[in-house]
Amino acid sequence: MNDEEAMTTPYWLRISPAFLREKLRNRHNLQKIISNMVWLFIDKALRMGVGLFIGAWVARFLGPEEFGMLSYSIAFAALFSPIASLGLDSIVVRDIVRDPSAQENTLGSAFGLQIAGGTMAFFLAVGVAYLTRRGEALTCWLVGIAAAGMIVQALDIIDFWFQSQIQSRYVVMARNAAFIFVSILRVVLIIFQAPLLAFALAGLLEIMIASSGLLLAYRSRGLQIASWRCEMSRARVLLRDSWPLMLSSIVGIIYLRIDQIMIGNLVGDAEVGIYAAAVRLAEVWYFIPMSVLSSVLPSIVTAKSTNEDLFLSRLQKLYNWMSFMSYAIAIPTTFLAKWVVSILFGPGYARAGPMLAALIWAGLFVNLGVARSSFLTANNWTGVAFFCNLIGCISNIGLNLFLIPRFGGMGAVMASLFSYWLAAHGSCYFYRPMFRTGNMMLKSMVYPRIW
């Protein structure tokens, strides 16, 4: 490798084995995608390690009931988060990739939409919490604090720009700085026996610091949000494409989070705390499919517009990798679940062990659902995404109503497993143009060939 080539080669590739360097030589787009994934993995791996340890420490300190209240409030506020995001993330990335010359209009219009959406989501969350948990002032305050973050997160529009450029390292540095600072703060809160409300405020503070970091990262690239232009005509176009995704996200977040809400209302906050411990461990690795998708989405969208065979080939490889990663995590977790829960959360959360052993398999369908979203986005089949999530949502609510009163948190686990499969894979066979991608997903589950 000569000096000029070494200057343009990512550090991770320079220290990789010779066969890998040779395989990726002169494949600059693939190097860029892998570099982006490496940065995203560093970010999420740090959160997985440190965040899981600190989160378990917080859960031990608060106990199942208060931890259940905190988890309930976060899940409750999350029900309204699609109204804040408006389903714009993949749409903004897609449009910047397709037309970089109009990115200021795209970013400015999307930012204005998300400010309005975040404000609406905040008032809706607080209002509904007040009506449904009347007389529980602490719960309403917790929901309000969690919901306030949705307004601040309008600056996540900057993240979409970095995704379109496959330059996530700037986002990683901004968010990690906020995460590390607030993690230290949570330890301080535990040491000084802080009340529950302080831990909720720490979560809001992390969002505020991370958003400020994104703004600084954007400016470090020589760009200014002052150049963004919010135009009503552009905003209408964005909403025209994104509203089905927003509706899809609404039903998606319902079937992802309604279980904790229903457990709290049907069984109690302590059961929510135990179930939330299992959910936290089962979902701690969900950053992997999201990191992969944010890195490969631009190349999949480009392939769709240039070569259908290349598009399908890349899609199959993505499905295969998603299935392989799911099995690599689910199989050992099934056997180690009780031990992991006991070590991290303590004996008070022992019933979360069997829940984790079963719930970890939902990750297979979550992974494939994330991968399939690239197929739907590239085809602009946003209505299909909504339909798939809708049947998963209806299934989950119905099964939760039947199973939670009988089996508590384990009933929610059983409902989630079936509903995740139905939304991600089973729904493909309700619509003929989706049969092919459904078969591709099935092939990846049976034989996830990654090489």
N, C-alpha and C positions, 0 to 999 in steps of 0.2 A: 504494500500500500504506500503510494507516494505521498509527499507532504500536502499537495493540493487536495488529494482524495481524502486524506485524514482530516483535513479541516472541515469538510462537508459531511463526514460520517458521524452519526450520533455516538456518544460515548459508550452507551450500552452495547452497540454493535462492535466497537473497537475491542472490547474486552470479551466478546463472545467467542465460542469455539470457531475454528477455521472453516468448518463445513457450513456453518450458519452464515458467516461473513461472505463466503463464496456464493451461497444460494441467494443472498439478498443484494449482492453487488449490482450497482447501477439500477436497482429497483427503488427509486427515490420515493415514489408515492407510497409504496408498501412500508418503507423505512419510516416515513412520516406518520403513517397510521399506527405502527407499532410503538414509535416513540410517544405518541399521544396516549396510547393505552398504558404504557409504562408509567407515565406521570399520573394518570388517573388511578392506577393500581396502587401507587405509592400513597396517594391521598387517602384512598378508601382503606388500604391496609392499616395505615396509621389510625384511622377512625375505628376500624374493626378491633385492633388490639387495645389501644388506650381507651377508646370509647366504651368497649365492652367491659373492661376492668372497672372504669369509673362508674359506668351505669350500674353494674352489679353492686358496687360499694354503696351507691346512692340507694339502691333497692333494699339492701341489708339495713341501712341506717333508717330509712323511712318505715320499713315493714310492709307486708302485703297490702294493708288497707290504704295507707297514705300513698304508697307507690301505685296502687290501683286508681286512686283519685287523680294522680298526676297523669297516668297513662290514659285514663278515661277522657280527661280534658283535652289532651293532645289529639286523641282519636276523634273526639267530637269536633274540634276545630278543623281537623283535616277533611271532614266531610264537605266543608265549604271551600276548600282550597282550589278545586277546579274552576270555581267562579272567579277566583283571583288570577289564575294562570291562563284561563280562557282557551286552553288547548293550543297555545301559540308556539310552544317550543320547537317541535319538528317543522312546523310551517315556516317559521322565521329562518331556521337553518336552511331549509330547502330553497326559499326564495333568495337568500343571500348567495347561495351557491349558483343558482340559475342566473341571477342578475346582480353582480357585484356593484354595478354603477348606481343602483338605486338603494344601496344599503342604508344610507342616512334616512331616507323616507321610511324604509321598512322598520328600522330600529326605533325611530321616533314615534311612529304610529303605534307600534307594538307596546312601547313604554307607556304612552298615554292610555292605551286600553287596559294595561295591567294596573296602573294607578287607580283607575276607576273600578276595575274588577276587584282589586284588593280591598278598597274601601267598602264596597258593597258586601263583600264576603265577611268582613269584620262585623258590620252591624247585623247581618243576618245571623252569624254564629252567636253573638252575645244575646240577641233577642230571643232566639229559639232556646238557648240555654236557660234564660230567665223564665221562659214559659214552661219548660219541661222539668226543670229542677228548682221550682219555686221554693223559696225558704232556705235554699242551700247556698248561702252567699259565697262561701269559699270556692265551691265548684264553679260558680259563675265568674268569679275573679280569675280562676285558673284558665277557664275557656277564653276569657277576654285577653289575657296575656298571650296565650298561644295564638289567638287569631290576629293580634296586632302585627305579628311577624309577616303576615301575608301582604300587608301594605308595603313594608320595607323591602320585601323580596321582588318588587317591581324591577329593581336594578339587576335581577338575574337575566334581563335582556342582554346585558354585556356578556354573560356566559354563552349565550346563543351565538354571538359573533365569534367568540373564540372557538366554539365548536365548529363553525363553518370554515374556519381557517385551520382546523386540526391543530390548535395550539393551547391545549388544556393546561399546560404547565403554569401559566399565569394565574388561572383560576385556582389551581391546586395550592399555590403559594399563598394566595389571599385567604382562602378558606381554612387552610391549615393553621395560619397565624391566629385566626379567630378561635378555632377549635382548641388549640393548645392553651391559649390564654384562659378560656372559659373552663377547660378541664381542670386547670390549676385552681380556678375560683371555686369550682364544685368541691374540691378537696378541702379548701379553706372553710366552706360552708358546713361540711361534715364535721370538721374539727371543732368548730365553734357552735355546733348544735343548732344550726339555723332552721327556721320554720319552713314548712312546705312551700309557701309562697315565694321564698327566695330562690328555690331551685327552678321554679317556673320563670322567674325574671332572668335567671342566668341563661336559659334557652333563648329568650328574646334578645339578650345582649349579644349572644353569639351571632345571630342573624344580622344584627346591626353592624357589628365589626366586619363580618364577612362581606356585606354589601359595600361598605366603605373600601375594603381591600380590592373588590372588583373594580370600583371606580378608579382607584389609583393604578391598578394593572392596565386598565384601558388607556389611561392618560400616559402611562409609560411607553405605550406603542405609538405615541405621537398623535393620538386621537382625542377628540373632545365630544362630550355629549351635547355641548352647545350647538354642534353642527347637525344634530338630529332634527328632523322636521316631521311634526305630527300633522298629517293631512287626512281629512275626513274621507276622501275618496280611497286613499290607500288603506285606511283603517277598515272601511267597509269591505274591501277585497279580502283583507286578512280574516275578518270575522266570517265572511262567506265560506272560506275554506276551513276555518278552525272551529266553528260552532259545533259540527258533528263530533269533532275530537273532544271539545269541552263536555258535551253531553256524555260521550263515551267515558271521559275521565270521571264525571260525576257518578255514573253507575259503577265504574271501576273502583273508585275510592270507597263507595258504599260497600261493595262486596269484599274489599280488603280490610275495612275498619269497622263495619257495622257489628261484627261479632263482639268487640269489646264494649260497644255501646249497649248491645242487647244483654250481655252478661251482667253489666252493671245494673241494668234496670230489672232483669229477671232473677238474678241470684244475689249480687252484692259487690261492693268495691273490692273486698278481699279476694274474691274469685277472679276479678279482673286483674289484680296484681299478680296472681299465680300464672294466669294465662298469658299476661303481658311478658312475663319472664321467658316463657317458652317461645313466644312470638319474636322477642328481641334476639334470642339465640338463633332461631330459624331464619330470620331475615338479615342477620348481620352480614351475610355474604352476598346479598342482592345487589351490592354495588358492582359486582363483576359483570353481569349482563348489561347493566346500564352503561358502564365504562366502555365495554366492547361496542355497543350500539352507537354511542356518541362518536366513536372513532371511525366506524365503518359506514355509517349512514351516508356521508357524502359520496363515497365510492359506489355504493349500491344505487343511489339516485342517479349518478352519472351513467352507470352501466345500463340502467333501464332505458335511458334516452338514446343510447348508442347501439347496444347489442343485446337482444333478448336472451340468447344462449349464455352470454357472459353474466347477465343479471341472475338467471336461474342457478348457474354454477356457484356464484358468490353466495346466493341465498342458501343453497344446500349446505355449503361449508359452514355458514353461520349457524344453521340449525344443528349440524353435527357437533360443533364446538359447544353450543349451549347444552346439549344433552350430555356430552362427555363431562363437562364441568359439574353438572348436577349430580351425576352418579358418583363422581370423585368425592363429593362432599356428603351426599346423603347416606351412602353405605357405611362409612365409619361412624358418622354421627348417630345412626340408628343404634349401634351397639354401645356407644359411649355416653348417650344422652343423660342417664341418671347420674353418672359420675361427674359430668360437666356441670350440671345444675347444682349438685351438692357442693362442689368446690367453689363455684362462683357466687351462688346466691344463698347458700346455707340451708339448714334443715327446714326452715319455715316455708321454703318453696319446693319441697320434695315432690309434690304432685305435678310439678311442671316437667319432670323427667319423661314420663310416658307421653305427655303431650308433645314434647319436642321430638321424640323418636318417630312419631307419626307425621307431625307437621313439616318436618324437614323435607319430605317427599313432595310437598307442594311446590318446592323450588324448581322442580323439573318443568312444571307447567308454567310457572312464572317466567322462567328463562325462555321457553319457547314462545310464550306470548309476547315478550319483549322483542325477540327476533322477528316474529311475524309482523310487528308494527312497522318494520322497515319495508316489508312487502306491501302493506296497505298504504303507507305514506308515498312510496314510489308510484303506486297506481292511482293515488288520490282517492282511495276507497274509504273515505272517512266515515261514511254512513254504515259500512260493513263493520268497522271497528266498534261503532256504537251498538249495533245489534248484538255482536258477540259478547260485549261486556254486559249488555242488558239482560241477556238470558242467564249469564253467570250471577248477576246481582239478584234476580228474582229467585233463582235456585238457592242461593246462599241465605236469603232472608227466610224463605219458606222452611228450609232444613233447620236453620237456627231456632225458629219458633217451635219446631217439633222436638229437636234434640237437646237444646240447652236446659230446659226445665227438667229433663230426665238424666242428663249426663254432665251438666255443668260445662266447664271448659273443654272437656274431651268431646262433648257434643259439637262445640264450635269447631274443633279440629276436624271432625268427620265431615261437617258441612263444608268447610273450606277446601278440603282435598277434592271432593266431587265438583264443587263449583269452579275451582281453578282449572281443572281438566276441561270442564264443559266450555268455559269461556275461551280458553287458549286453543284447544284442539278439537273437541267434540263439535263445536259450533261450525267448524270448517265444512262439515257435511250437511249443513242446512242450506248451502248456497253453491250451486254447481260450479261457478268460476273459481271457488275456493277449494274444490276437491283436490286439485293438483298440489297446492301448498299443504293441504292436510296430509296427503300421502307422503310428501317430503318430510314433514314433521314426524310422521309415524316411522319412516325409514330411519331417521336420526335416533329415535328412541330404541329401535330394535338393534341397529348397528351404527353407532356414531363414529364413522370413519373420519379421522382427523388428519391423517397423513396421506 
